[in-house]
Amino acid sequence: VSVWQTFGYYAVILLAGLQAMPKDFYEAAKVDGAGTFATLRYITLPLLKPMLFVVIFLATISGFQVYDQIYGLTRGGPGYATMTLTYYLYWKGFENFELGLADAVGIFVFFVSLGLALIQRKALEAGKSYV
């Protein structure tokens, strides 16, 4: 459910990245005789890399934050098959009243999200600027 909920948002981000690409690279590749696959691999994907990092980062953080769909649809079941960290946090804190464990899970989710943000920042800074 959450994949389809955010699919349009990610598609707009990637479409904006595709429309912002300079056409000079594609014209030069066509003159040099590059095929479709070579153009995709050596021009489109490297130029789209910052947008792909943003989309992957947002999708990962969104995956950590999924609570309402799981609560409304399955309540973490069958068994624990759809139990995410945020639903586990709710379950431990508000249904089992294990507030210390719920707090620890919340802090863990925060630090994982912070770590992912720092990794994305370093990856984008280390990337080459083609434009």
N, CA, C and O atoms as a Tinker XYZ file with bonds, in Angstrom:
   524  protein
     1  N      0.827000   -1.188000    0.000000    73     2
     2  CA     0.000000    0.000000    0.000000    64     1     3
     3  C      0.870000    1.249000    0.000000    63     2     4     5
     4  O      0.616000    2.187000   -0.755000    81     3
     5  N      1.893000    1.260000    0.845000    73     3     6
     6  CA     2.714000    2.471000    0.945000    64     5     7
     7  C      3.564000    2.690000   -0.304000    63     6     8     9
     8  O      3.939000    3.823000   -0.606000    81     7
     9  N      3.871000    1.611000   -1.033000    73     7    10
    10  CA     4.628000    1.775000   -2.279000    64     9    11
    11  C      3.794000    2.549000   -3.292000    63    10    12    13
    12  O      4.294000    3.476000   -3.929000    81    11
    13  N      2.531000    2.176000   -3.443000    73    11    14
    14  CA     1.670000    2.866000   -4.396000    64    13    15
    15  C      1.292000    4.252000   -3.904000    63    14    16    17
    16  O      0.994000    5.136000   -4.707000    81    15
    17  N      1.301000    4.449000   -2.593000    73    15    18
    18  CA     0.959000    5.754000   -2.041000    64    17    19
    19  C      1.994000    6.805000   -2.432000    63    18    20    21
    20  O      1.640000    7.961000   -2.659000    81    19
    21  N      3.257000    6.423000   -2.511000    73    19    22
    22  CA     4.326000    7.379000   -2.793000    64    21    23
    23  C      4.905000    7.242000   -4.200000    63    22    24    25
    24  O      5.841000    7.959000   -4.551000    81    23
    25  N      4.367000    6.340000   -5.002000    73    23    26
    26  CA     4.912000    6.109000   -6.337000    64    25    27
    27  C      4.870000    7.368000   -7.196000    63    26    28    29
    28  O      5.847000    7.678000   -7.878000    81    27
    29  N      3.772000    8.088000   -7.174000    73    27    30
    30  CA     3.646000    9.306000   -7.980000    64    29    31
    31  C      4.635000   10.377000   -7.568000    63    30    32    33
    32  O      5.191000   11.076000   -8.415000    81    31
    33  N      4.854000   10.505000   -6.279000    73    31    34
    34  CA     5.810000   11.487000   -5.759000    64    33    35
    35  C      7.222000   11.185000   -6.258000    63    34    36    37
    36  O      7.937000   12.084000   -6.701000    81    35
    37  N      7.615000    9.919000   -6.184000    73    35    38
    38  CA     8.951000    9.542000   -6.651000    64    37    39
    39  C      9.061000    9.666000   -8.166000    63    38    40    41
    40  O     10.117000   10.032000   -8.683000    81    39
    41  N      7.985000    9.366000   -8.876000    73    39    42
    42  CA     7.994000    9.508000  -10.332000    64    41    43
    43  C      8.171000   10.966000  -10.735000    63    42    44    45
    44  O      8.872000   11.255000  -11.705000    81    43
    45  N      7.549000   11.884000  -10.009000    73    43    46
    46  CA     7.700000   13.312000  -10.312000    64    45    47
    47  C      9.136000   13.756000  -10.058000    63    46    48    49
    48  O      9.682000   14.539000  -10.836000    81    47
    49  N      9.760000   13.271000   -8.980000    73    47    50
    50  CA    11.154000   13.626000   -8.695000    64    49    51
    51  C     12.067000   13.138000   -9.819000    63    50    52    53
    52  O     12.921000   13.885000  -10.297000    81    51
    53  N     11.886000   11.882000  -10.242000    73    51    54
    54  CA    12.731000   11.342000  -11.310000    64    53    55
    55  C     12.439000   12.017000  -12.652000    63    54    56    57
    56  O     13.356000   12.228000  -13.447000    81    55
    57  N     11.195000   12.352000  -12.909000    73    55    58
    58  CA    10.858000   13.059000  -14.147000    64    57    59
    59  C     11.489000   14.443000  -14.175000    63    58    60    61
    60  O     11.964000   14.889000  -15.220000    81    59
    61  N     11.498000   15.122000  -13.038000    73    59    62
    62  CA    12.156000   16.432000  -12.968000    64    61    63
    63  C     13.646000   16.291000  -13.241000    63    62    64    65
    64  O     14.236000   17.136000  -13.913000    81    63
    65  N     14.261000   15.229000  -12.724000    73    63    66
    66  CA    15.675000   14.985000  -13.000000    64    65    67
    67  C     15.928000   14.701000  -14.468000    63    66    68    69
    68  O     16.920000   15.166000  -15.029000    81    67
    69  N     15.043000   13.943000  -15.094000    73    67    70
    70  CA    15.199000   13.646000  -16.522000    64    69    71
    71  C     15.024000   14.893000  -17.378000    63    70    72    73
    72  O     15.739000   15.073000  -18.363000    81    71
    73  N     14.089000   15.747000  -17.016000    73    71    74
    74  CA    13.854000   16.954000  -17.804000    64    73    75
    75  C     14.943000   17.994000  -17.608000    63    74    76    77
    76  O     15.127000   18.861000  -18.462000    81    75
    77  N     15.669000   17.922000  -16.499000    73    75    78
    78  CA    16.722000   18.905000  -16.235000    64    77    79
    79  C     18.052000   18.529000  -16.880000    63    78    80    81
    80  O     19.002000   19.309000  -16.823000    81    79
    81  N     18.137000   17.361000  -17.486000    73    79    82
    82  CA    19.398000   16.929000  -18.093000    64    81    83
    83  C     19.683000   17.729000  -19.356000    63    82    84    85
    84  O     18.784000   17.953000  -20.166000    81    83
    85  N     20.930000   18.160000  -19.526000    73    83    86
    86  CA    21.282000   18.886000  -20.745000    64    85    87
    87  C     21.283000   17.952000  -21.960000    63    86    88    89
    88  O     21.710000   16.800000  -21.872000    81    87
    89  N     20.810000   18.457000  -23.066000    73    87    90
    90  CA    20.711000   17.658000  -24.296000    64    89    91
    91  C     22.051000   17.529000  -25.020000    63    90    92    93
    92  O     22.194000   16.697000  -25.915000    81    91
    93  N     23.029000   18.346000  -24.637000    73    91    94
    94  CA    24.330000   18.316000  -25.314000    64    93    95
    95  C     25.001000   16.953000  -25.202000    63    94    96    97
    96  O     25.623000   16.484000  -26.156000    81    95
    97  N     24.876000   16.318000  -24.045000    73    95    98
    98  CA    25.502000   15.009000  -23.852000    64    97    99
    99  C     24.902000   13.965000  -24.784000    63    98   100   101
   100  O     25.617000   13.125000  -25.330000    81    99
   101  N     23.587000   14.023000  -24.962000    73    99   102
   102  CA    22.924000   13.054000  -25.831000    64   101   103
   103  C     23.273000   13.290000  -27.299000    63   102   104   105
   104  O     23.433000   12.341000  -28.067000    81   103
   105  N     23.390000   14.549000  -27.678000    73   103   106
   106  CA    23.780000   14.857000  -29.056000    64   105   107
   107  C     25.206000   14.392000  -29.332000    63   106   108   109
   108  O     25.485000   13.842000  -30.398000    81   107
   109  N     26.107000   14.611000  -28.379000    73   107   110
   110  CA    27.492000   14.163000  -28.551000    64   109   111
   111  C     27.569000   12.644000  -28.608000    63   110   112   113
   112  O     28.347000   12.094000  -29.388000    81   111
   113  N     26.779000   11.963000  -27.800000    73   111   114
   114  CA    26.774000   10.499000  -27.820000    64   113   115
   115  C     26.230000    9.973000  -29.141000    63   114   116   117
   116  O     26.710000    8.965000  -29.659000    81   115
   117  N     25.230000   10.655000  -29.682000    73   115   118
   118  CA    24.667000   10.235000  -30.965000    64   117   119
   119  C     25.683000   10.417000  -32.082000    63   118   120   121
   120  O     25.792000    9.571000  -32.969000    81   119
   121  N     26.432000   11.526000  -32.044000    73   119   122
   122  CA    27.469000   11.771000  -33.048000    64   121   123
   123  C     28.575000   10.724000  -32.934000    63   122   124   125
   124  O     29.117000   10.274000  -33.943000    81   123
   125  N     28.906000   10.340000  -31.703000    73   123   126
   126  CA    29.953000    9.341000  -31.485000    64   125   127
   127  C     29.490000    7.926000  -31.792000    63   126   128   129
   128  O     30.304000    7.003000  -31.810000    81   127
   129  N     28.204000    7.741000  -32.031000    73   127   130
   130  CA    27.696000    6.424000  -32.400000    64   129   131
   131  C     27.284000    5.564000  -31.220000    63   130   132   133
   132  O     27.224000    4.341000  -31.347000    81   131
   133  N     27.002000    6.162000  -30.089000    73   131   134
   134  CA    26.581000    5.394000  -28.918000    64   133   135
   135  C     25.155000    4.891000  -29.114000    63   134   136   137
   136  O     24.297000    5.600000  -29.639000    81   135
   137  N     24.921000    3.668000  -28.686000    73   135   138
   138  CA    23.590000    3.090000  -28.775000    64   137   139
   139  C     22.720000    3.501000  -27.596000    63   138   140   141
   140  O     23.120000    4.299000  -26.748000    81   139
   141  N     21.533000    2.940000  -27.568000    73   139   142
   142  CA    20.576000    3.283000  -26.513000    64   141   143
   143  C     21.066000    2.831000  -25.148000    63   142   144   145
   144  O     20.985000    3.586000  -24.178000    81   143
   145  N     21.577000    1.601000  -25.062000    73   143   146
   146  CA    22.045000    1.082000  -23.776000    64   145   147
   147  C     23.260000    1.852000  -23.277000    63   146   148   149
   148  O     23.358000    2.154000  -22.088000    81   147
   149  N     24.183000    2.171000  -24.172000    73   147   150
   150  CA    25.370000    2.941000  -23.772000    64   149   151
   151  C     24.979000    4.342000  -23.322000    63   150   152   153
   152  O     25.548000    4.867000  -22.364000    81   151
   153  N     24.025000    4.945000  -23.996000    73   151   154
   154  CA    23.553000    6.271000  -23.589000    64   153   155
   155  C     22.907000    6.215000  -22.211000    63   154   156   157
   156  O     23.128000    7.094000  -21.379000    81   155
   157  N     22.114000    5.185000  -21.974000    73   155   158
   158  CA    21.483000    5.026000  -20.664000    64   157   159
   159  C     22.528000    4.802000  -19.577000    63   158   160   161
   160  O     22.458000    5.402000  -18.504000    81   159
   161  N     23.494000    3.937000  -19.861000    73   159   162
   162  CA    24.481000    3.566000  -18.840000    64   161   163
   163  C     25.486000    4.675000  -18.552000    63   162   164   165
   164  O     25.825000    4.909000  -17.392000    81   163
   165  N     25.961000    5.350000  -19.568000    73   163   166
   166  CA    27.057000    6.301000  -19.382000    64   165   167
   167  C     26.618000    7.765000  -19.301000    63   166   168   169
   168  O     27.412000    8.622000  -18.914000    81   167
   169  N     25.378000    8.061000  -19.656000    73   167   170
   170  CA    24.926000    9.456000  -19.598000    64   169   171
   171  C     23.735000    9.610000  -18.646000    63   170   172   173
   172  O     23.793000   10.382000  -17.689000    81   171
   173  N     22.660000    8.874000  -18.916000    73   171   174
   174  CA    21.430000    9.086000  -18.154000    64   173   175
   175  C     21.589000    8.713000  -16.688000    63   174   176   177
   176  O     21.278000    9.520000  -15.812000    81   175
   177  N     22.066000    7.508000  -16.405000    73   175   178
   178  CA    22.175000    7.083000  -15.002000    64   177   179
   179  C     23.168000    7.915000  -14.185000    63   178   180   181
   180  O     22.850000    8.260000  -13.047000    81   179
   181  N     24.350000    8.253000  -14.704000    73   179   182
   182  CA    25.223000    9.125000  -13.895000    64   181   183
   183  C     24.631000   10.506000  -13.636000    63   182   184   185
   184  O     24.817000   11.067000  -12.556000    81   183
   185  N     23.919000   11.059000  -14.616000    73   183   186
   186  CA    23.303000   12.364000  -14.397000    64   185   187
   187  C     22.088000   12.279000  -13.470000    63   186   188   189
   188  O     21.742000   13.256000  -12.805000    81   187
   189  N     21.454000   11.128000  -13.428000    73   187   190
   190  CA    20.271000   10.933000  -12.601000    64   189   191
   191  C     20.616000   10.425000  -11.198000    63   190   192   193
   192  O     19.733000   10.283000  -10.352000    81   191
   193  N     21.896000   10.153000  -10.955000    73   191   194
   194  CA    22.312000    9.575000   -9.674000    64   193   195
   195  C     21.894000   10.390000   -8.456000    63   194   196   197
   196  O     21.442000    9.791000   -7.480000    81   195
   197  N     22.013000   11.713000   -8.447000    73   195   198
   198  CA    21.543000   12.448000   -7.256000    64   197   199
   199  C     20.050000   12.280000   -7.002000    63   198   200   201
   200  O     19.628000   12.162000   -5.852000    81   199
   201  N     19.255000   12.268000   -8.055000    73   199   202
   202  CA    17.815000   12.073000   -7.877000    64   201   203
   203  C     17.506000   10.662000   -7.393000    63   202   204   205
   204  O     16.613000   10.464000   -6.569000    81   203
   205  N     18.247000    9.682000   -7.906000    73   203   206
   206  CA    18.038000    8.309000   -7.450000    64   205   207
   207  C     18.385000    8.164000   -5.973000    63   206   208   209
   208  O     17.685000    7.466000   -5.240000    81   207
   209  N     19.463000    8.819000   -5.528000    73   207   210
   210  CA    19.811000    8.788000   -4.107000    64   209   211
   211  C     18.704000    9.395000   -3.260000    63   210   212   213
   212  O     18.370000    8.859000   -2.203000    81   211
   213  N     18.138000   10.493000   -3.705000    73   211   214
   214  CA    17.059000   11.140000   -2.950000    64   213   215
   215  C     15.844000   10.220000   -2.872000    63   214   216   217
   216  O     15.250000   10.068000   -1.805000    81   215
   217  N     15.474000    9.610000   -3.985000    73   215   218
   218  CA    14.309000    8.726000   -4.005000    64   217   219
   219  C     14.547000    7.502000   -3.126000    63   218   220   221
   220  O     13.655000    7.101000   -2.379000    81   219
   221  N     15.730000    6.904000   -3.201000    73   219   222
   222  CA    16.028000    5.737000   -2.369000    64   221   223
   223  C     16.021000    6.112000   -0.895000    63   222   224   225
   224  O     15.511000    5.361000   -0.064000    81   223
   225  N     16.585000    7.271000   -0.566000    73   223   226
   226  CA    16.598000    7.724000    0.824000    64   225   227
   227  C     15.181000    7.967000    1.330000    63   226   228   229
   228  O     14.831000    7.521000    2.422000    81   227
   229  N     14.366000    8.665000    0.552000    73   227   230
   230  CA    12.996000    8.942000    0.972000    64   229   231
   231  C     12.173000    7.664000    1.098000    63   230   232   233
   232  O     11.356000    7.540000    2.011000    81   231
   233  N     12.382000    6.716000    0.190000    73   231   234
   234  CA    11.648000    5.453000    0.266000    64   233   235
   235  C     12.060000    4.648000    1.493000    63   234   236   237
   236  O     11.218000    4.016000    2.131000    81   235
   237  N     13.343000    4.668000    1.826000    73   235   238
   238  CA    13.812000    3.939000    3.004000    64   237   239
   239  C     13.254000    4.546000    4.282000    63   238   240   241
   240  O     12.765000    3.823000    5.150000    81   239
   241  N     13.322000    5.853000    4.402000    73   239   242
   242  CA    12.782000    6.521000    5.585000    64   241   243
   243  C     11.268000    6.319000    5.655000    63   242   244   245
   244  O     10.721000    6.121000    6.739000    81   243
   245  N     10.597000    6.369000    4.521000    73   243   246
   246  CA     9.155000    6.124000    4.493000    64   245   247
   247  C      8.834000    4.704000    4.939000    63   246   248   249
   248  O      7.827000    4.474000    5.608000    81   247
   249  N      9.680000    3.758000    4.574000    73   247   250
   250  CA     9.491000    2.380000    5.023000    64   249   251
   251  C      9.625000    2.230000    6.523000    63   250   252   253
   252  O      8.930000    1.417000    7.132000    81   251
   253  N     10.512000    3.009000    7.127000    73   251   254
   254  CA    10.638000    2.983000    8.583000    64   253   255
   255  C      9.418000    3.592000    9.266000    63   254   256   257
   256  O      9.093000    3.215000   10.392000    81   255
   257  N      8.752000    4.510000    8.616000    73   255   258
   258  CA     7.659000    5.242000    9.241000    64   257   259
   259  C      6.284000    4.628000    9.003000    63   258   260   261
   260  O      5.283000    5.184000    9.457000    81   259
   261  N      6.209000    3.513000    8.314000    73   259   262
   262  CA     4.913000    2.906000    8.032000    64   261   263
   263  C      4.317000    2.388000    9.338000    63   262   264   265
   264  O      4.851000    1.468000    9.958000    81   263
   265  N      3.232000    2.979000    9.731000    73   263   266
   266  CA     2.523000    2.527000   10.923000    64   265   267
   267  C      1.029000    2.391000   10.646000    63   266   268   269
   268  O      0.429000    1.357000   10.942000    81   267
   269  N      0.441000    3.417000   10.088000    73   267   270
   270  CA    -1.012000    3.460000    9.971000    64   269   271
   271  C     -1.574000    2.385000    9.049000    63   270   272   273
   272  O     -2.638000    1.833000    9.331000    81   271
   273  N     -0.881000    2.074000    7.950000    73   271   274
   274  CA    -1.380000    1.027000    7.063000    64   273   275
   275  C     -1.354000   -0.329000    7.761000    63   274   276   277
   276  O     -2.290000   -1.118000    7.632000    81   275
   277  N     -0.283000   -0.595000    8.498000    73   275   278
   278  CA    -0.169000   -1.882000    9.183000    64   277   279
   279  C     -1.188000   -1.977000   10.309000    63   278   280   281
   280  O     -1.803000   -3.024000   10.509000    81   279
   281  N     -1.364000   -0.896000   11.036000    73   279   282
   282  CA    -2.342000   -0.903000   12.123000    64   281   283
   283  C     -3.755000   -1.097000   11.583000    63   282   284   285
   284  O     -4.543000   -1.847000   12.158000    81   283
   285  N     -4.068000   -0.440000   10.509000    73   283   286
   286  CA    -5.412000   -0.534000    9.951000    64   285   287
   287  C     -5.695000   -1.832000    9.219000    63   286   288   289
   288  O     -6.826000   -2.318000    9.242000    81   287
   289  N     -4.688000   -2.401000    8.570000    73   287   290
   290  CA    -4.924000   -3.578000    7.736000    64   289   291
   291  C     -4.691000   -4.896000    8.464000    63   290   292   293
   292  O     -5.541000   -5.784000    8.402000    81   291
   293  N     -3.558000   -5.046000    9.154000    73   291   294
   294  CA    -3.204000   -6.370000    9.676000    64   293   295
   295  C     -2.864000   -6.398000   11.157000    63   294   296   297
   296  O     -2.817000   -7.478000   11.746000    81   295
   297  N     -2.629000   -5.259000   11.775000    73   295   298
   298  CA    -2.191000   -5.173000   13.169000    64   297   299
   299  C     -0.938000   -6.020000   13.425000    63   298   300   301
   300  O     -0.795000   -6.632000   14.483000    81   299
   301  N     -0.045000   -6.044000   12.448000    73   299   302
   302  CA     1.228000   -6.741000   12.600000    64   301   303
   303  C      1.190000   -8.208000   12.253000    63   302   304   305
   304  O      2.225000   -8.871000   12.329000    81   303
   305  N      0.068000   -8.740000   11.882000    73   303   306
   306  CA    -0.063000  -10.172000   11.643000    64   305   307
   307  C     -0.061000  -10.493000   10.167000    63   306   308   309
   308  O      0.121000   -9.586000    9.355000    81   307
   309  N     -0.251000  -11.719000    9.789000    73   307   310
   310  CA    -0.431000  -12.903000   10.631000    64   309   311
   311  C      0.873000  -13.269000   11.329000    63   310   312   313
   312  O      1.953000  -13.217000   10.741000    81   311
   313  N      0.744000  -13.629000   12.562000    73   311   314
   314  CA     1.939000  -13.817000   13.386000    64   313   315
   315  C      2.587000  -12.458000   13.577000    63   314   316   317
   316  O      1.971000  -11.538000   14.116000    81   315
   317  N      3.823000  -12.334000   13.139000    73   315   318
   318  CA     4.524000  -11.043000   13.170000    64   317   319
   319  C      5.044000  -10.690000   11.775000    63   318   320   321
   320  O      6.051000   -9.994000   11.646000    81   319
   321  N      4.369000  -11.162000   10.746000    73   319   322
   322  CA     4.871000  -11.039000    9.377000    64   321   323
   323  C      4.947000   -9.595000    8.897000    63   322   324   325
   324  O      5.842000   -9.260000    8.121000    81   323
   325  N      4.042000   -8.738000    9.333000    73   323   326
   326  CA     4.055000   -7.353000    8.866000    64   325   327
   327  C      4.446000   -6.381000    9.969000    63   326   328   329
   328  O      4.099000   -5.201000    9.906000    81   327
   329  N      5.152000   -6.856000   10.963000    73   327   330
   330  CA     5.575000   -6.014000   12.084000    64   329   331
   331  C      6.781000   -5.179000   11.653000    63   330   332   333
   332  O      7.844000   -5.725000   11.358000    81   331
   333  N      6.616000   -3.863000   11.618000    73   331   334
   334  CA     7.731000   -2.958000   11.334000    64   333   335
   335  C      8.225000   -2.370000   12.649000    63   334   336   337
   336  O      7.625000   -2.586000   13.702000    81   335
   337  N      9.317000   -1.631000   12.578000    73   335   338
   338  CA     9.869000   -1.055000   13.804000    64   337   339
   339  C      8.912000   -0.058000   14.446000    63   338   340   341
   340  O      8.784000   -0.026000   15.670000    81   339
   341  N      8.245000    0.748000   13.644000    73   339   342
   342  CA     7.339000    1.735000   14.235000    64   341   343
   343  C      6.095000    1.079000   14.816000    63   342   344   345
   344  O      5.596000    1.516000   15.853000    81   343
   345  N      5.587000    0.039000   14.165000    73   343   346
   346  CA     4.454000   -0.663000   14.762000    64   345   347
   347  C      4.904000   -1.417000   16.003000    63   346   348   349
   348  O      4.156000   -1.486000   16.978000    81   347
   349  N      6.109000   -1.985000   15.995000    73   347   350
   350  CA     6.657000   -2.657000   17.177000    64   349   351
   351  C      6.796000   -1.666000   18.327000    63   350   352   353
   352  O      6.520000   -2.005000   19.479000    81   351
   353  N      7.219000   -0.455000   18.021000    73   351   354
   354  CA     7.321000    0.597000   19.028000    64   353   355
   355  C      5.951000    0.863000   19.652000    63   354   356   357
   356  O      5.821000    0.921000   20.875000    81   355
   357  N      4.938000    1.022000   18.813000    73   355   358
   358  CA     3.579000    1.239000   19.322000    64   357   359
   359  C      3.111000    0.043000   20.144000    63   358   360   361
   360  O      2.559000    0.213000   21.231000    81   359
   361  N      3.329000   -1.154000   19.633000    73   359   362
   362  CA     2.854000   -2.378000   20.279000    64   361   363
   363  C      3.476000   -2.550000   21.659000    63   362   364   365
   364  O      2.787000   -2.860000   22.630000    81   363
   365  N      4.788000   -2.344000   21.732000    73   363   366
   366  CA     5.459000   -2.482000   23.028000    64   365   367
   367  C      5.077000   -1.360000   23.984000    63   366   368   369
   368  O      4.896000   -1.601000   25.178000    81   367
   369  N      4.953000   -0.151000   23.479000    73   367   370
   370  CA     4.701000    0.985000   24.355000    64   369   371
   371  C      3.267000    1.122000   24.817000    63   370   372   373
   372  O      3.020000    1.403000   25.990000    81   371
   373  N      2.307000    0.927000   23.908000    73   371   374
   374  CA     0.918000    1.241000   24.235000    64   373   375
   375  C      0.029000    0.021000   24.439000    63   374   376   377
   376  O     -1.046000    0.141000   25.026000    81   375
   377  N      0.447000   -1.141000   23.972000    73   375   378
   378  CA    -0.358000   -2.338000   24.210000    64   377   379
   379  C      0.237000   -3.202000   25.314000    63   378   380   381
   380  O     -0.506000   -3.800000   26.092000    81   379
   381  N      1.565000   -3.279000   25.395000    73   379   382
   382  CA     2.221000   -4.086000   26.430000    64   381   383
   383  C      2.773000   -3.238000   27.567000    63   382   384   385
   384  O      3.230000   -3.783000   28.572000    81   383
   385  N      2.741000   -1.921000   27.430000    73   383   386
   386  CA     3.217000   -0.972000   28.436000    64   385   387
   387  C      4.677000   -1.197000   28.830000    63   386   388   389
   388  O      5.052000   -1.006000   29.987000    81   387
   389  N      5.490000   -1.603000   27.865000    73   387   390
   390  CA     6.938000   -1.706000   28.066000    64   389   391
   391  C      7.558000   -0.436000   27.493000    63   390   392   393
   392  O      8.121000   -0.436000   26.399000    81   391
   393  N      7.440000    0.637000   28.252000    73   391   394
   394  CA     7.815000    1.957000   27.750000    64   393   395
   395  C      9.313000    2.098000   27.541000    63   394   396   397
   396  O      9.735000    2.802000   26.624000    81   395
   397  N     10.125000    1.453000   28.359000    73   395   398
   398  CA    11.576000    1.530000   28.188000    64   397   399
   399  C     12.022000    0.914000   26.873000    63   398   400   401
   400  O     12.842000    1.489000   26.157000    81   399
   401  N     11.479000   -0.262000   26.554000    73   399   402
   402  CA    11.822000   -0.916000   25.290000    64   401   403
   403  C     11.304000   -0.104000   24.102000    63   402   404   405
   404  O     11.991000    0.021000   23.088000    81   403
   405  N     10.102000    0.443000   24.224000    73   403   406
   406  CA     9.556000    1.270000   23.144000    64   405   407
   407  C     10.414000    2.509000   22.924000    63   406   408   409
   408  O     10.641000    2.918000   21.786000    81   407
   409  N     10.886000    3.103000   24.009000    73   407   410
   410  CA    11.770000    4.267000   23.898000    64   409   411
   411  C     13.087000    3.889000   23.222000    63   410   412   413
   412  O     13.598000    4.637000   22.388000    81   411
   413  N     13.631000    2.733000   23.582000    73   411   414
   414  CA    14.879000    2.276000   22.964000    64   413   415
   415  C     14.693000    2.027000   21.469000    63   414   416   417
   416  O     15.577000    2.347000   20.675000    81   415
   417  N     13.561000    1.464000   21.083000    73   415   418
   418  CA    13.286000    1.236000   19.662000    64   417   419
   419  C     13.168000    2.566000   18.925000    63   418   420   421
   420  O     13.668000    2.702000   17.808000    81   419
   421  N     12.515000    3.545000   19.540000    73   419   422
   422  CA    12.400000    4.867000   18.923000    64   421   423
   423  C     13.747000    5.531000   18.726000    63   422   424   425
   424  O     13.995000    6.145000   17.688000    81   423
   425  N     14.618000    5.412000   19.714000    73   423   426
   426  CA    15.965000    5.980000   19.593000    64   425   427
   427  C     16.756000    5.243000   18.519000    63   426   428   429
   428  O     17.506000    5.862000   17.765000    81   427
   429  N     16.592000    3.914000   18.446000    73   427   430
   430  CA    17.266000    3.131000   17.414000    64   429   431
   431  C     16.817000    3.568000   16.018000    63   430   432   433
   432  O     17.646000    3.739000   15.125000    81   431
   433  N     15.511000    3.747000   15.828000    73   431   434
   434  CA    14.988000    4.195000   14.528000    64   433   435
   435  C     15.551000    5.569000   14.183000    63   434   436   437
   436  O     15.894000    5.825000   13.029000    81   435
   437  N     15.648000    6.451000   15.170000    73   435   438
   438  CA    16.214000    7.776000   14.933000    64   437   439
   439  C     17.658000    7.682000   14.461000    63   438   440   441
   440  O     18.035000    8.335000   13.488000    81   439
   441  N     18.479000    6.868000   15.146000    73   439   442
   442  CA    19.887000    6.785000   14.770000    64   441   443
   443  C     20.094000    6.074000   13.434000    63   442   444   445
   444  O     21.017000    6.413000   12.693000    81   443
   445  N     19.258000    5.106000   13.122000    73   443   446
   446  CA    19.346000    4.472000   11.801000    64   445   447
   447  C     18.995000    5.484000   10.714000    63   446   448   449
   448  O     19.666000    5.543000    9.683000    81   447
   449  N     17.954000    6.277000   10.935000    73   447   450
   450  CA    17.573000    7.311000    9.963000    64   449   451
   451  C     18.666000    8.363000    9.825000    63   450   452   453
   452  O     18.969000    8.810000    8.719000    81   451
   453  N     19.250000    8.754000   10.939000    73   451   454
   454  CA    20.351000    9.717000   10.911000    64   453   455
   455  C     21.553000    9.148000   10.166000    63   454   456   457
   456  O     22.184000    9.851000    9.376000    81   455
   457  N     21.871000    7.883000   10.412000    73   455   458
   458  CA    22.977000    7.243000    9.707000    64   457   459
   459  C     22.739000    7.181000    8.211000    63   458   460   461
   460  O     23.650000    7.437000    7.422000    81   459
   461  N     21.520000    6.843000    7.815000    73   459   462
   462  CA    21.197000    6.816000    6.386000    64   461   463
   463  C     21.303000    8.202000    5.764000    63   462   464   465
   464  O     21.763000    8.344000    4.631000    81   463
   465  N     20.879000    9.220000    6.500000    73   463   466
   466  CA    20.984000   10.591000    5.986000    64   465   467
   467  C     22.442000   10.998000    5.811000    63   466   468   469
   468  O     22.788000   11.647000    4.824000    81   467
   469  N     23.299000   10.623000    6.757000    73   467   470
   470  CA    24.722000   10.956000    6.641000    64   469   471
   471  C     25.385000   10.197000    5.497000    63   470   472   473
   472  O     26.226000   10.748000    4.787000    81   471
   473  N     25.008000    8.937000    5.321000    73   471   474
   474  CA    25.550000    8.152000    4.205000    64   473   475
   475  C     25.135000    8.773000    2.876000    63   474   476   477
   476  O     25.948000    8.882000    1.958000    81   475
   477  N     23.875000    9.180000    2.773000    73   475   478
   478  CA    23.418000    9.813000    1.534000    64   477   479
   479  C     24.153000   11.121000    1.291000    63   478   480   481
   480  O     24.531000   11.424000    0.160000    81   479
   481  N     24.353000   11.887000    2.335000    73   479   482
   482  CA    25.050000   13.168000    2.184000    64   481   483
   483  C     26.480000   12.956000    1.698000    63   482   484   485
   484  O     26.936000   13.659000    0.796000    81   483
   485  N     27.192000   11.994000    2.286000    73   483   486
   486  CA    28.566000   11.709000    1.853000    64   485   487
   487  C     28.591000   11.192000    0.420000    63   486   488   489
   488  O     29.476000   11.553000   -0.356000    81   487
   489  N     27.627000   10.350000    0.068000    73   487   490
   490  CA    27.593000    9.812000   -1.292000    64   489   491
   491  C     27.332000   10.910000   -2.310000    63   490   492   493
   492  O     27.914000   10.898000   -3.395000    81   491
   493  N     26.473000   11.852000   -1.980000    73   491   494
   494  CA    26.196000   12.944000   -2.912000    64   493   495
   495  C     27.361000   13.917000   -2.999000    63   494   496   497
   496  O     27.621000   14.468000   -4.068000    81   495
   497  N     28.071000   14.141000   -1.890000    73   495   498
   498  CA    29.236000   15.027000   -1.928000    64   497   499
   499  C     30.382000   14.395000   -2.703000    63   498   500   501
   500  O     31.143000   15.096000   -3.372000    81   499
   501  N     30.510000   13.071000   -2.617000    73   499   502
   502  CA    31.601000   12.383000   -3.302000    64   501   503
   503  C     31.336000   12.219000   -4.791000    63   502   504   505
   504  O     32.259000   11.959000   -5.562000    81   503
   505  N     30.071000   12.371000   -5.199000    73   503   506
   506  CA    29.728000   12.210000   -6.610000    64   505   507
   507  C     30.324000   13.309000   -7.464000    63   506   508   509
   508  O     30.568000   14.423000   -7.000000    81   507
   509  N     30.552000   12.973000   -8.720000    73   507   510
   510  CA    31.119000   13.945000   -9.649000    64   509   511
   511  C     30.017000   14.825000  -10.211000    63   510   512   513
   512  O     28.881000   14.384000  -10.387000    81   511
   513  N     30.357000   16.046000  -10.484000    73   511   514
   514  CA    29.416000   16.956000  -11.131000    64   513   515
   515  C     29.686000   16.934000  -12.630000    63   514   516   517
   516  O     30.784000   17.265000  -13.076000    81   515
   517  N     28.690000   16.545000  -13.395000    73   515   518
   518  CA    28.856000   16.436000  -14.837000    64   517   519
   519  C     28.401000   17.690000  -15.565000    63   518   520   521
   520  O     28.658000   17.843000  -16.759000    81   519
   521  N     27.742000   18.569000  -14.869000    73   519   522
   522  CA    27.184000   19.749000  -15.534000    64   521   523
   523  C     27.968000   20.976000  -15.159000    63   522   524
   524  O     27.653000   22.074000  -15.617000    81   523
